[in-house]
C-alpha cells in the first residue's frame, strides 16, 4: 500500500492515528487490510497534500469527499505548483528543490525530507540549504522560524528535527583549536541555528566550541574565562531571551574576545559598543570568518 501511494509506511500509520484514515479491517494476525474505499481516501489525502493543503485540512477533505463522491465536481484544487509560488525569493534553479521539500514536509514523510536535505547539503552547502531551501519551505507552508510552535506545529517540528539530523551529519571535522565559543542565550531553547552556524563555519575550516541552547549566564562567563576564545557568539531567537547583561558578564581579560549578539531576538538598543548585532545565520558566519581572518578585510595592494 505504501509503495502504491508513494508515501512511507510510517506516514500511513500517522494518518491512521491522527486522522482516522486507516484500514477498515485487520486480519487475525493484526495485519492491516485496506479496502478499495480506504485506498480512495488515502489517495484523496495524498492529492490534497501535493496541492498545498495542511495535513488536517487534507484529512478533512479526504473524509468528506470519500463520503460524498458527488462533492468532487464542486471542488476546486489549486495548481500543483501553488505552494511553491508562495515561496519568497528562491534563487534560479531553486524551485524544484523547494517544491520537492514542500511536498515531503506536508506529507509528513520524514524519509523523503531527510533525503532531500542530504542531497542539497552535498550539492550546495549548509548556508544555501538554510537560506534558500529550509526558510522558503517554512514560508510556503505558513510557518516561520521566529515562533516555530505557533502554527503548523507538526510541520515545523518534523522539518526542524530532520534539518538538525542532517546538518550535524554533514558537519565536517575541523582540526586545530576552537577559537569560537557559541551558545544560546539563557532561556533560549531553540538551538537549531547554532548547529547551522557551526556547520557553515566548519565548511570554512573554522572550529567551534558549541555549548548548546539556553546556557546560563554564569556558565557562559566561566567557559569564556577558561578557554579564552577570540569570538563569543550568543544566539537569541526571541526578544524575551535577549538580555544584554549576559554579554556584559563575559570576562574582559586581554586579549578581549569579540562579542556577537546573534539572531532576530536582539536589537542594537541596549548593547554596549563592544557588542556587534548580527540578525541572521549568514551574517554571523561571515562576521566570524572575517574576525578570524583580518587580512581578508584589508585592501589588496
C-alpha positions in Angstrom: 0.0 0.0 0.0 2.8 2.5 0.9 4.6 1.8 -2.4 1.4 2.1 -4.3 0.7 5.5 -2.9 4.3 6.7 -2.9 4.4 7.5 0.9 6.3 6.0 3.8 4.7 3.2 5.9 5.2 5.4 8.9 3.2 8.1 7.2 0.3 5.8 6.7 0.4 4.9 10.4 0.4 8.6 11.3 -2.6 9.3 9.1 -4.4 6.4 10.7 -3.6 7.5 14.3 -4.2 11.3 13.8 -6.9 11.5 11.3 -8.7 8.1 11.2 -7.6 7.3 7.6 -6.6 3.8 8.4 -7.7 0.4 7.1 -11.3 -0.6 7.6 -10.2 -4.1 8.8 -7.4 -6.2 10.1 -6.6 -9.9 9.9 -6.3 -12.2 12.9 -2.6 -11.7 12.7 -3.1 -7.9 13.1 -2.1 -7.2 9.5 -3.6 -4.0 8.1 -6.1 -4.7 5.3 -7.1 -1.8 3.1 -10.3 -2.0 1.2 -10.9 -0.1 -2.1 -12.7 2.7 -0.2 -9.7 3.0 2.2 -7.4 3.4 -0.8 -9.6 6.1 -2.2 -9.5 8.1 1.0 -5.7 7.8 1.1 -5.3 8.9 -2.5 -7.5 11.9 -1.8 -5.4 12.8 1.2 -2.2 12.5 -0.8 -3.6 14.5 -3.7 -4.7 17.4 -1.3 -1.2 17.4 0.3 0.5 17.7 -3.0 -1.7 20.6 -3.9 -0.7 22.5 -0.8 -3.3 21.7 1.9 -2.2 21.4 5.5 -2.4 17.8 6.9 -5.5 18.4 9.0 -7.3 20.1 6.0 -6.3 17.3 3.7 -7.7 14.7 6.0 -10.9 16.6 6.4 -11.2 16.9 2.6 -10.5 13.2 2.1 -13.1 12.1 4.6 -15.7 14.5 3.3 -15.2 13.7 -0.3 -15.0 10.0 0.1 -18.3 10.1 2.0 -19.9 12.1 -0.8 -18.2 11.5 -4.2 -20.5 14.0 -5.8 -18.6 16.7 -4.0 -15.7 16.1 -6.3 -17.5 18.1 -9.0 -17.7 21.1 -6.8 -14.2 21.1 -5.5 -11.5 23.4 -6.9 -8.0 22.4 -6.1 -5.1 24.9 -6.6 -2.5 24.3 -9.3 0.2 21.7 -8.2 2.8 24.5 -8.1 0.6 26.8 -6.0 2.6 26.2 -2.8 5.9 26.8 -4.5 4.5 30.0 -5.9 4.2 31.4 -2.3 8.0 30.9 -1.8 9.9 34.1 -1.3 12.9 34.9 -3.4 14.4 31.5 -4.2 17.5 31.6 -6.5 17.4 30.4 -10.1 17.2 26.7 -10.1 16.0 26.5 -6.5 12.3 26.0 -7.4 12.3 22.2 -8.0 14.1 21.5 -4.7 11.7 23.8 -2.8 8.7 22.0 -4.3 10.1 18.6 -3.5 10.7 19.5 0.1 7.4 21.3 0.5 5.5 18.2 -0.7 7.6 15.9 1.6 7.0 18.1 4.6 3.3 18.5 4.1 3.0 14.7 3.7 4.9 14.3 7.0 7.3 11.9 5.1 10.4 12.2 7.2 12.4 9.8 4.9 11.8 12.0 1.9 12.5 15.2 3.8 15.8 13.7 5.0 16.8 12.6 1.6 16.0 16.0 0.0 18.0 17.8 2.7 21.0 15.4 2.5 21.2 15.8 -1.3 21.0 19.6 -1.1 23.7 19.8 1.6 26.1 17.9 -0.5 25.3 19.9 -3.7 25.0 23.4 -2.3 26.3 23.6 1.3 24.6 24.4 4.6 24.1 28.2 4.2 22.3 27.7 0.9 20.1 25.0 2.4 19.2 27.2 5.3 18.6 30.4 3.4 17.2 29.2 0.1 15.6 25.9 0.9 14.5 25.5 4.5 13.5 29.1 5.1 11.4 29.3 1.9 9.8 26.0 2.6 8.6 27.1 6.0 7.3 30.4 4.4 5.5 28.3 1.8 3.7 26.2 4.4 2.9 29.2 6.5 5.3 28.7 9.4 8.2 30.9 10.4 11.4 30.4 12.4 10.6 33.1 15.0 7.9 31.2 16.8 8.0 27.7 15.4 5.4 26.4 17.8 2.7 29.0 17.0 1.3 27.4 13.8 1.8 24.3 11.8 3.5 22.7 14.9 3.8 19.2 13.4 5.3 20.6 10.2 7.8 22.8 12.0 8.9 20.1 14.4 9.3 17.5 11.7 11.4 19.8 9.5 13.4 21.0 12.5 14.4 17.5 13.5 15.3 16.5 10.0 17.4 19.6 9.5 19.2 19.1 12.8 20.0 15.5 12.0 21.3 16.2 8.5 23.2 19.3 9.4 25.0 17.5 12.2 25.8 14.6 9.9 27.1 17.0 7.2 29.4 18.9 9.6 33.0 18.2 8.6 35.6 17.7 11.4 38.0 20.6 11.8 41.5 20.3 13.3 43.0 22.9 15.5 41.9 24.9 18.5 38.3 26.1 18.7 38.6 29.9 18.8 34.8 30.5 18.7 32.5 30.0 21.7 28.9 29.6 20.5 25.8 29.2 22.6 22.1 30.1 23.1 21.1 32.9 25.4 19.7 31.8 28.8 16.2 30.6 28.4 16.5 30.3 24.6 15.8 26.7 23.8 15.6 27.0 20.0 19.1 25.8 19.2 18.9 24.8 15.6 20.6 27.9 14.2 23.6 27.2 16.5 24.2 23.9 14.6 23.8 25.6 11.3 26.3 28.2 12.2 28.8 25.6 13.4 28.4 23.5 10.2 28.8 26.5 8.0 32.0 27.6 9.8 33.3 24.0 9.7 32.8 24.1 5.9 35.2 27.1 6.0 37.7 25.4 8.3 36.8 27.2 11.5 36.5 25.1 14.6 33.7 26.0 17.1 33.1 25.1 20.7 29.3 24.7 20.8 27.7 24.8 24.3 24.1 24.4 23.1 20.9 26.2 23.8 19.8 28.0 26.9 23.2 28.3 28.5 23.1 30.1 31.9 25.0 33.3 32.1 27.4 32.2 34.8 28.3 29.1 32.7 29.0 31.3 29.7 31.2 33.6 31.7 33.1 30.6 33.2 33.6 28.9 29.8 34.9 32.1 28.3 37.3 32.6 31.2 38.6 29.0 30.9 39.0 28.8 27.1 40.0 32.3 26.1 38.1 32.4 22.8 38.6 35.0 20.1 34.9 35.2 19.5 31.9 34.7 21.8 28.6 34.5 19.9 25.3 34.2 21.8 22.1 33.4 19.8 18.7 34.7 20.8 15.7 33.8 18.6 13.1 35.5 20.8 13.4 39.0 22.3 12.4 37.7 25.7 15.8 35.9 26.0 18.0 38.7 24.6 19.4 40.2 27.8 22.5 42.4 27.2 23.6 41.6 30.7 24.6 38.1 29.5 27.3 39.6 27.2 28.4 42.1 29.8 29.2 39.2 32.1 31.8 37.8 29.7 35.3 38.3 31.1 37.3 41.2 29.6 40.8 39.9 30.2 43.1 40.5 27.3 43.0 39.6 24.6 39.4 40.6 24.7 37.0 38.3 22.8 34.9 39.8 20.1 31.3 39.7 21.4 28.5 39.0 18.9 24.7 39.2 19.7 23.3 36.9 17.1 19.7 36.2 16.0 16.5 38.1 15.5 15.8 38.4 19.2 18.5 41.0 19.7 18.2 44.7 18.9 21.1 47.2 18.8 19.4 49.1 21.6 20.9 48.3 25.0 24.0 46.6 23.6 27.4 48.1 24.5 29.8 49.4 21.9 31.8 46.2 22.4 29.0 44.1 21.0 28.0 43.6 17.4 24.5 42.7 16.4 24.1 40.1 13.7 20.5 39.3 12.9 20.8 36.1 10.9 22.9 33.0 10.3 24.6 34.2 7.2 25.7 37.5 8.8 27.0 35.6 11.8 29.1 33.2 9.8 30.5 35.9 7.6 31.5 38.1 10.5 33.2 35.3 12.5 35.2 34.4 9.4 36.3 38.0 8.9 37.2 38.4 12.6 39.4 35.3 12.5 41.0 36.2 9.2 41.5 40.0 9.5 43.7 40.1 6.4 40.6 39.5 4.4 39.3 42.8 5.5 42.4 44.7 4.4 42.5 46.3 0.9 44.7 44.4 -1.5 47.7 46.2 -3.0 
